[in-house]
Amino acid sequence: MSDERRPANPWPPVETQRPEIHPKAPGPGTDLEMHYTECFGCGDVDNGLHIHSTVGESGVVHSRFPVTRAHQGAPGLAHGGLLACAFDEALGSTVGNLLRRPAVTGKLETDFLRPVPVGTTLFIAARVDGVAGRKIYASADGHLNSADGPVAVRARGLFIQVGLEHFTTHGDADALAKFTQAPRLRHDDWDINP
Ligand SMILES: CCCCCCCCCC(=O)SCCNC(=O)CCNC(=O)[C@H](O)C(C)(C)COP(=O)(O)OP(=O)(O)OC[C@H]1O[C@@H](n2cnc3c(N)ncnc32)[C@H](O)[C@@H]1OP(=O)(O)O
């Protein structure tokens, strides 16, 4: 089904406020560091997605996902679940870096419009669309091989702001120290009051 024929649900689905970029958010042109070296999306992980992101203008974050043979589902084509993973990473990174509010994915929806072949790079442009209390709505388009290439995948995500204890209680007790391996993510620079 072409993109135009897909049902257009309202987005964000609830009334929201305009997102406020945090005063300590990295500015346009900044290359974002991996937020955690062992992250499957952006970290230094064998066969991970190795996504690199750069802050763009007007609240857009540009991420690049180089699709390799390790990411196949059908022969020669990217696995849909890994494409969704790439968008989770790109959207989460956009929310975290621009708003500096710790948040986790509550809901993620993807529209797969075109196949994504091995050997292509997906150029993902993500932005925060609105905020309603702890609920943060973000969306992204993934273009084939260049920032203005054909759109292959679209995604929308709901991120829920959490306290930093979410990561230490449910995850690794040293989570905060591990996040701060990336100097720009000093957690004392975050808005941590959900
Ligand atoms: C710079 C950093 C870069 C980081 C990049 C990372 C990228 C990767 C990000 C991830 O993959 S995070 C991992 C995947 N996600 C999770 O593991 C989250 C697991 N879920 C939870 O821990 C909890 O369900 C959650 C914290 C999301 C919410 O639990 P809470 O008890 O804190 O909140 P609650 O359930 O009351 O929901 C808060 C609001 O969100 C709404 N909500 C929560 N989940 C929803 C959902 N799935 N759909 C719709 N609405 C949802 C909920 O209805 C409610 O709305 P209202 O305030 O209007 O009442």
Ligand as a Chemical Component Dictionary entry (heavy atoms), coordinates in Angstrom:
data_LIG
# 
_chem_comp.id                   LIG 
_chem_comp.type                 NON-POLYMER 
_chem_comp.pdbx_formal_charge   0 
_chem_comp.three_letter_code    LIG 
# 
loop_
_chem_comp_atom.comp_id 
_chem_comp_atom.atom_id 
_chem_comp_atom.alt_atom_id 
_chem_comp_atom.type_symbol 
_chem_comp_atom.charge 
_chem_comp_atom.model_Cartn_x 
_chem_comp_atom.model_Cartn_y 
_chem_comp_atom.model_Cartn_z 
_chem_comp_atom.pdbx_ordinal 
LIG C1  C1  C 0 20.371 9.856  25.382 1  
LIG C2  C2  C 0 19.680 8.584  25.703 2  
LIG C3  C3  C 0 19.361 7.793  24.489 3  
LIG C4  C4  C 0 18.598 6.559  24.833 4  
LIG C5  C5  C 0 18.214 5.819  23.586 5  
LIG C6  C6  C 0 17.565 4.551  23.964 6  
LIG C7  C7  C 0 16.782 3.981  22.843 7  
LIG C8  C8  C 0 16.115 2.738  23.272 8  
LIG C9  C9  C 0 14.938 3.038  24.186 9  
LIG C10 C10 C 0 14.342 1.765  24.666 10 
LIG O1  O1  O 0 14.318 0.794  23.970 11 
LIG S1  S1  S 0 13.667 1.701  26.269 12 
LIG C11 C11 C 0 13.363 -0.058 26.463 13 
LIG C12 C12 C 0 11.980 -0.473 26.055 14 
LIG N1  N1  N 0 10.993 0.041  26.962 15 
LIG C13 C13 C 0 10.835 -0.416 28.217 16 
LIG O2  O2  O 0 11.523 -1.292 28.676 17 
LIG C14 C14 C 0 9.735  0.206  29.015 18 
LIG C15 C15 C 0 9.025  -0.851 29.873 19 
LIG N2  N2  N 0 7.813  -0.265 30.468 20 
LIG C16 C16 C 0 7.888  0.357  31.682 21 
LIG O3  O3  O 0 8.902  0.393  32.353 22 
LIG C17 C17 C 0 6.636  1.030  32.151 23 
LIG O4  O4  O 0 5.493  0.467  31.535 24 
LIG C18 C18 C 0 6.662  2.567  31.832 25 
LIG C19 C19 C 0 7.824  3.240  32.597 26 
LIG C20 C20 C 0 6.789  2.833  30.334 27 
LIG C21 C21 C 0 5.348  3.191  32.311 28 
LIG O5  O5  O 0 5.086  2.761  33.629 29 
LIG P1  P1  P 0 4.667  3.805  34.770 30 
LIG O6  O6  O 0 4.052  3.004  35.870 31 
LIG O7  O7  O 0 5.841  4.660  35.111 32 
LIG O8  O8  O 0 3.601  4.772  34.104 33 
LIG P2  P2  P 0 2.082  4.490  33.709 34 
LIG O9  O9  O 0 1.846  3.059  33.355 35 
LIG O10 O10 O 0 1.221  5.112  34.752 36 
LIG O11 O11 O 0 1.964  5.333  32.338 37 
LIG C22 C22 C 0 2.194  6.743  32.351 38 
LIG C23 C23 C 0 1.331  7.308  31.261 39 
LIG O12 O12 O 0 1.799  6.763  30.019 40 
LIG C24 C24 C 0 0.749  6.054  29.357 41 
LIG N3  N3  N 0 1.319  4.866  28.729 42 
LIG C25 C25 C 0 2.255  4.052  29.226 43 
LIG N4  N4  N 0 2.530  3.057  28.358 44 
LIG C26 C26 C 0 1.706  3.259  27.299 45 
LIG C27 C27 C 0 1.497  2.578  26.071 46 
LIG N5  N5  N 0 2.198  1.492  25.750 47 
LIG N6  N6  N 0 0.585  3.082  25.213 48 
LIG C28 C28 C 0 -0.114 4.201  25.507 49 
LIG N7  N7  N 0 0.043  4.895  26.665 50 
LIG C29 C29 C 0 0.941  4.422  27.540 51 
LIG C30 C30 C 0 -0.211 5.662  30.500 52 
LIG O13 O13 O 0 -1.517 5.442  29.988 53 
LIG C31 C31 C 0 -0.129 6.900  31.365 54 
LIG O14 O14 O 0 -0.899 7.938  30.770 55 
LIG P3  P3  P 0 -1.669 9.022  31.681 56 
LIG O15 O15 O 0 -0.571 9.801  32.395 57 
LIG O16 O16 O 0 -2.422 9.879  30.687 58 
LIG O17 O17 O 0 -2.538 8.256  32.602 59 
# 
loop_
_chem_comp_bond.comp_id 
_chem_comp_bond.atom_id_1 
_chem_comp_bond.atom_id_2 
_chem_comp_bond.value_order 
_chem_comp_bond.pdbx_ordinal 
LIG C1  C2  SING 1  
LIG C2  C3  SING 2  
LIG C3  C4  SING 3  
LIG C4  C5  SING 4  
LIG C5  C6  SING 5  
LIG C6  C7  SING 6  
LIG C7  C8  SING 7  
LIG C8  C9  SING 8  
LIG C9  C10 SING 9  
LIG C10 O1  DOUB 10 
LIG C10 S1  SING 11 
LIG S1  C11 SING 12 
LIG C11 C12 SING 13 
LIG C12 N1  SING 14 
LIG N1  C13 SING 15 
LIG C13 O2  DOUB 16 
LIG C13 C14 SING 17 
LIG C14 C15 SING 18 
LIG C15 N2  SING 19 
LIG N2  C16 SING 20 
LIG C16 O3  DOUB 21 
LIG C16 C17 SING 22 
LIG C17 O4  SING 23 
LIG C17 C18 SING 24 
LIG C18 C19 SING 25 
LIG C18 C20 SING 26 
LIG C18 C21 SING 27 
LIG C21 O5  SING 28 
LIG O5  P1  SING 29 
LIG P1  O6  DOUB 30 
LIG P1  O7  SING 31 
LIG P1  O8  SING 32 
LIG O8  P2  SING 33 
LIG P2  O9  DOUB 34 
LIG P2  O10 SING 35 
LIG P2  O11 SING 36 
LIG O11 C22 SING 37 
LIG C22 C23 SING 38 
LIG C23 O12 SING 39 
LIG C23 C31 SING 40 
LIG O12 C24 SING 41 
LIG C24 N3  SING 42 
LIG C24 C30 SING 43 
LIG N3  C25 SING 44 
LIG N3  C29 SING 45 
LIG C25 N4  DOUB 46 
LIG N4  C26 SING 47 
LIG C26 C27 SING 48 
LIG C26 C29 DOUB 49 
LIG C27 N5  SING 50 
LIG C27 N6  DOUB 51 
LIG N6  C28 SING 52 
LIG C28 N7  DOUB 53 
LIG N7  C29 SING 54 
LIG C30 O13 SING 55 
LIG C30 C31 SING 56 
LIG C31 O14 SING 57 
LIG O14 P3  SING 58 
LIG P3  O15 DOUB 59 
LIG P3  O16 SING 60 
LIG P3  O17 SING 61 
# 
